[in-house]
Each structure stands twice: as structure tokens, then as C-alpha cells.
């Protein structure tokens, strides 16, 4: 709707916009699937393959729309960015505006004592007396405390 006065009522731009948004949504699904597979298997091969597949899908869709017309290629480029823009607005801008207006309480961070997962990297581990190792960090999670 924003681009309608600038570009005009062209079906080619709408075609590119729809195809770009559809490809972006499909690629977000491919991204989540490959990350799930990579974390379950413990290997990074699935994530690398998913990255290559996503780039190929983006390239094929963009090539298809540019071959149709430059206007549909511009629509596809904008469509590729639409899901990301919506995520930035929904999870970044709107909560910030709500917090400034006082409609959402500020987040309170508390120590996460329920997690039994610790990352033992050399910069987290300190050695005390007697050679005993201890971790120098805590895990925090965002919770909303009711007053």
C-alpha cells in the first residue's frame, strides 16, 4: 500500500512482492528446520546445507522476477525484507513504545537457577585455592514479576 502511489497499480510489482514475501517465509521455515536438525545432531553440516539452499532459493526467485520485469524484481527485493521488517516492528519497536508509554512493565532479570546447562569455556572458569574450578557467570532469563 505504501508503494502504490509511487509505483502505480502494476500487476508486475504485486507479483514480485508476493513472490518475494512467499520466498522469504519459506526460507524462514528452512532456516528453523535446519537449525533444529543441526542442534539435534550436534553437527553443523545441516546448517551449512540449509544456508546454501536458502541462497539458491533467493537467487532463483530473484532471477525469475527480474526476467519478468525490473519492476517485479524491485517488488521481490522488497518482499524478501517484509518478514524481517515485521519481526523488527513486532518484537523491537512496539515493545519499546509500550514501555515508554508505561503500558508494559520493564523487564526484571533474575538468576536462572533451574538451568543445569553450563558452558565451560576457558574465560568463564576461574581457579580458587586448592585448584578448585568455579564459574564466574550466571545465566539470566527475562521474567515479568507481578507486584
Backbone torsions as a table, in degrees:
resi	resn	phi	psi	omega
1	UNK	NA	-33.3	179.9
2	UNK	-68.0	-38.7	-176.4
3	UNK	-83.4	-9.7	-177.3
4	UNK	-58.6	-45.7	177.8
5	UNK	-67.5	-29.5	-177.4
6	UNK	-79.4	-49.0	-174.7
7	UNK	-88.0	-34.2	-176.4
8	UNK	98.1	173.9	-177.7
9	UNK	-83.7	78.7	-179.8
10	UNK	-110.5	131.7	179.6
11	UNK	-70.2	-26.9	-179.2
12	UNK	-66.6	-40.6	178.3
13	UNK	-66.0	-42.0	178.3
14	UNK	-63.8	-38.3	176.5
15	UNK	-61.1	-47.5	179.6
16	UNK	-64.6	-40.7	179.2
17	UNK	-63.7	-44.7	180.0
18	UNK	-66.0	-43.7	179.7
19	UNK	-66.2	-40.8	178.8
20	UNK	-64.1	-43.2	178.9
21	UNK	-66.8	-40.0	178.8
22	UNK	-64.3	-42.6	179.2
23	UNK	-65.7	-39.3	178.7
24	UNK	-63.9	-40.5	178.7
25	UNK	-68.0	-41.1	176.8
26	UNK	-62.1	-41.5	-179.5
27	UNK	-69.1	-31.3	173.8
28	UNK	-65.5	-36.8	176.2
29	UNK	-67.4	-42.2	177.2
30	UNK	-61.4	-40.6	178.8
31	UNK	-61.5	-47.5	-179.2
32	UNK	-65.9	-37.0	179.1
33	UNK	-66.1	-44.5	-178.2
34	UNK	-70.1	-33.3	176.3
35	UNK	-67.1	-41.1	177.4
36	UNK	-61.6	-45.2	179.6
37	UNK	-64.4	-41.8	-178.8
38	UNK	-66.3	-39.3	180.0
39	UNK	-73.1	-33.5	178.1
40	UNK	-71.1	-37.4	-178.8
41	UNK	-85.9	-23.0	-178.7
42	UNK	80.3	12.7	-180.0
43	UNK	-122.0	150.7	-175.9
44	UNK	-93.4	0.3	-178.0
45	UNK	-61.7	-39.1	-180.0
46	UNK	-65.9	-38.2	179.4
47	UNK	-67.7	-39.2	178.6
48	UNK	-67.5	-43.2	177.5
49	UNK	-63.7	-41.1	177.0
50	UNK	-61.4	-38.7	177.5
51	UNK	-62.6	-44.5	-180.0
52	UNK	-64.8	-41.3	179.2
53	UNK	-64.4	-41.9	-179.9
54	UNK	-65.0	-41.0	177.4
55	UNK	-63.4	-40.8	178.5
56	UNK	-64.1	-40.3	178.9
57	UNK	-65.9	-45.0	176.5
58	UNK	-58.9	-45.7	-177.7
59	UNK	-64.5	-42.8	-179.7
60	UNK	-64.8	-42.7	179.6
61	UNK	-66.7	-41.3	-179.9
62	UNK	-67.3	-39.8	178.2
63	UNK	-63.2	-40.9	179.2
64	UNK	-62.8	-43.2	-178.0
65	UNK	-73.7	-36.0	178.5
66	UNK	-69.3	-35.4	176.6
67	UNK	-65.1	-29.4	178.1
68	UNK	-72.1	-53.6	176.9
69	UNK	-170.9	156.4	177.4
70	UNK	-66.4	-30.7	178.9
71	UNK	-67.1	-40.5	177.2
72	UNK	-71.2	-29.8	174.6
73	UNK	-65.1	-39.8	176.0
74	UNK	-65.5	-39.7	177.1
75	UNK	-63.4	-39.1	178.8
76	UNK	-66.7	-40.5	178.5
77	UNK	-61.7	-40.7	176.8
78	UNK	-68.5	-39.1	179.1
79	UNK	-64.3	-33.2	176.4
80	UNK	-60.8	-32.5	-175.6
81	UNK	-90.7	-12.8	-175.5
82	UNK	-59.8	-49.2	179.9
83	UNK	-61.2	-37.1	178.2
84	UNK	-67.4	-39.7	178.5
85	UNK	-63.9	-40.0	178.3
86	UNK	-64.2	-40.0	178.6
87	UNK	-65.5	-40.7	177.6
88	UNK	-62.8	-38.8	-179.6
89	UNK	-71.2	-47.6	-175.6
90	UNK	-68.3	-40.5	-174.0
91	UNK	-103.8	-7.8	-179.7
92	UNK	-117.2	-59.4	-173.3
93	UNK	-74.9	-46.9	-177.1
94	UNK	-64.3	-44.3	176.0
95	UNK	-62.8	-35.5	178.0
96	UNK	-65.0	-41.2	178.3
97	UNK	-66.4	-41.3	178.6
98	UNK	-63.3	-39.5	178.1
99	UNK	-65.6	-39.9	179.7
100	UNK	-68.6	-30.7	179.2
101	UNK	-83.4	-8.3	178.8
102	UNK	84.2	12.4	-179.3
103	UNK	-88.1	-13.9	178.8
104	UNK	-128.4	128.3	-179.5
105	UNK	-67.4	149.2	178.1
106	UNK	-66.3	150.6	-179.0
107	UNK	-72.0	140.7	176.8
108	UNK	-113.2	128.0	-179.2
109	UNK	-97.4	128.9	177.5
110	UNK	-124.6	156.2	179.4
111	UNK	-68.5	137.1	178.8
112	UNK	-92.4	99.2	-179.0
113	UNK	-93.3	-7.8	-178.4
114	UNK	-81.8	-22.4	-177.1
115	UNK	-75.6	132.2	178.3
116	UNK	-106.6	12.9	179.8
117	UNK	-99.0	124.7	178.1
118	UNK	-126.2	140.8	176.2
119	UNK	-98.3	115.8	-179.0
120	UNK	-101.2	80.6	174.0
121	UNK	-96.9	155.3	-175.7
122	UNK	-58.1	-31.0	-178.2
123	UNK	-80.2	-9.6	177.1
124	UNK	-93.8	-21.1	-173.0
125	UNK	-94.1	131.0	174.1
126	UNK	-121.3	151.2	-178.1
127	UNK	-113.0	127.1	-179.6
128	UNK	-96.8	-159.4	-179.8
129	UNK	-68.9	141.1	179.3
130	UNK	80.2	7.9	178.3
131	UNK	79.1	11.6	-178.8
132	UNK	-77.6	131.6	-178.6
133	UNK	-93.0	142.0	174.1
134	UNK	-140.7	154.3	-178.5
135	UNK	-88.3	144.4	-175.9
136	UNK	-104.4	16.3	-179.3
137	UNK	-134.1	164.0	171.2
138	UNK	-127.2	153.6	175.5
139	UNK	-90.8	137.0	179.0
140	UNK	-120.6	146.3	173.2
141	UNK	-133.2	155.2	-176.8
142	UNK	-88.2	121.2	176.7
143	UNK	-131.5	153.1	175.8
144	UNK	-102.9	121.2	-179.9
145	UNK	-94.0	130.0	177.4
146	UNK	-81.0	138.6	179.3
147	UNK	-95.7	NA	NA
